Each structure stands twice: as structure tokens, then as C-alpha cells.
Amino acid sequence: MAEVAPRQPFVQLQEVTHTYGRLNRTVTALDKTDLKIFEGDFVALVGPSGCGKSTILKLITGLITASSGYVLVAGREIGAEPVRVGMAFQNPTMLPWLTLRDNVMLPLKIVPPFRKDYRRKRKGEYRDRVEALLEQVGLGGFSDKYPWQLSGGMLQRASLCRALIHEPQLLMLDEPFGALDQFTREELWGVMQDLWISRKPTVVLVTHDLKEAAYLANRICVMQARPGRIIDDNEVPFARPRTVAMTYDTDFVSLTQRLRELIVAASPPKEATP
Ligand SMILES: Nc1ncnc2c1ncn2[C@@H]1O[C@H](COP(=O)(O)OP(=O)(O)OP(=O)(O)O)[C@@H](O)[C@H]1O
């Protein structure tokens, strides 16, 4: 019988250590960390403040270089080949002088291979593509509005569109729903889930919200601080599409409680206050 080759991870951290600062003022943000993320996966990183979640995002996107160890994307060391990345943060940072359509269109103007065709396709295909995506996230009819005319939830929807419009191989989400009220946040989980189901990008989500991690991710990696390490890697077994109602089910609540206990145990002790 022919042997089946093992599936190759799309992103791999091998014994990665990252230290910020120099001389006697250094912080080991990440210590000998291993992580494998497969194509089309949705991985959430959770853990106490300062455990190195954002550092992992920066390493995977090549914004910083590991002090030691290897960061591989698509089987090659990061930086060897350009990788298309989409990002969304807590603050949607839209350009105020551009309409929603033009804000979402920006990556097509900047990122290869799209930028080469930008002028030619701008009025046609690219514009339709932006409109279709805005429609999918419930922003149909708002493309001519300016950022100041929209609510925080609407801007975050647009920010997800901007992160996805250029079909990124990797989607990095750094607490994208952290500044929204609970209802808007839950609505946006649904939007994000629909986008993931229809496009299957490889996603890494950093969040402090354990319910959000369990709603959205296929895998949840729990980290500890000082030094930053992954101490637990959980498959999330719940069927998709997930709903807010499911977050009250016993299995869902047990999972988030277990994660919470792990994080509390992994948090550095609070300094005593006089
Ligand atoms: N540019 C930097 N210079 C020095 N130290 C840094 C720098 N960036 C991060 N750190 C430190 O590295 C550690 C990990 O930071 P990182 O931002 O990755 O953590 P995090 O888990 O994303 O934190 P949070 O949940 O609070 O956003 C922290 O102790 C932080 O203070």
C-alpha cells in the first residue's frame, strides 16, 4: 500500500525564541516555541497579557525576526518568498479622505500581483469584487460613505473586507473585535465565521475573549507569560456554523472554563501593592 505523505504545515515555528531589548534590559517574549498551522485552519492564541501573542503574529508576518529558531511559511523561511497577508486590528484605521469602497480597494492597489492590473481593472472587476464583499458583510449600499459616517461595528466589518480583498494566504487578526460592545462583537463573530467558511483563509486570531476564541477557531493555543510559551493546544469540536446560542451549551461553557483556569494558572503573580 502506498504511504500517504504527512500533511505539511503552512506556518511552522520551530524552537523559536524572541528577545526584545539589549544588554541587561531584555525581555524574552517567546521561549523555544513550536507551532504548526495548516492551510485553511483557524487558530486562536489566548493567554495573559504579555505572553507573546502579538510577537507570534509579528514573527509570522516577518515584521520582526526571531532571535533564534526558525519561522517557516509555505515550507520556506519567512522572507524567502513574498506571502500575501491580510491584517485587522482593534482599531480599524480607515483613511478618512477615502470612501469605504476606496479604503477596501487599497490592498488591490498596493499588493502584487493585483497592483499591476489595478488601473486596468479598477472600474470593472475590482470594483465589483469590493461591492460583493461589502454586500456579504452587510455593508451593501454604504460604499460611497466616508469612515466618519459609519459606526464602529460597520468600520470593523469594512476592515475585515480590506484584510480579505486581496485573497491573503494568511489572515492575522489582533483583537479585531476588542473595542466593540458585546452585541456588535457577537454579530461580527457571525460575519467573520461566514467569511472564513466561504473563503477558507488560514487565520491566526489573537484575543482575550475566550468565548470568541471558542466560537471562531478550530484550534485554541493557550500561552503562558515570562517566558512566553504555548502550554496547551485544543481542538475546538463544535459543528459549524456556530451560533451565539451555542456559547451557552454545557460543552462550550466547560471548554471556556477550562481555558480560563489554564490562563489563571499561567498568569504571572500580581505585584503586591503597599
Ligand atoms: N518592542 C518591544 N520592546 C520591548 N519589549 C517588548 C516589545 N514588544 C513587546 N515587548 C514585551 O514582550 C512581551 C510580549 O509582548 P506581546 O505584545 O507579544 O504580548 P501579548 O501577549 O500580545 O500582550 P497583550 O495581550 O497585552 O497585547 C511583553 O512582556 C512585552 O512587554
The ligand as an ORCA input file, in Angstrom:
! r2SCAN-3c Opt
* xyz 0 1
  N       9.164     46.443     21.136
  C       9.288     45.895     22.356
  N      10.321     46.224     23.161
  C      10.476     45.658     24.379
  N       9.628     44.749     24.904
  C       8.575     44.391     24.150
  C       8.337     44.946     22.835
  N       7.212     44.413     22.335
  C       6.753     43.551     23.274
  N       7.566     43.537     24.353
  C       7.417     42.704     25.571
  O       7.377     41.340     25.149
  C       6.415     40.625     25.897
  C       5.394     40.005     24.924
  O       4.696     41.072     24.286
  P       3.472     40.820     23.278
  O       2.990     42.158     22.835
  O       3.845     39.835     22.252
  O       2.414     40.149     24.279
  P       0.850     39.944     24.122
  O       0.567     38.582     24.655
  O       0.429     40.235     22.732
  O       0.314     41.060     25.140
  P      -1.131     41.778     25.235
  O      -2.129     40.683     25.440
  O      -1.004     42.658     26.442
  O      -1.322     42.549     23.956
  C       5.802     41.597     26.894
  O       6.471     41.446     28.119
  C       6.091     42.954     26.272
  O       6.226     43.942     27.272
*
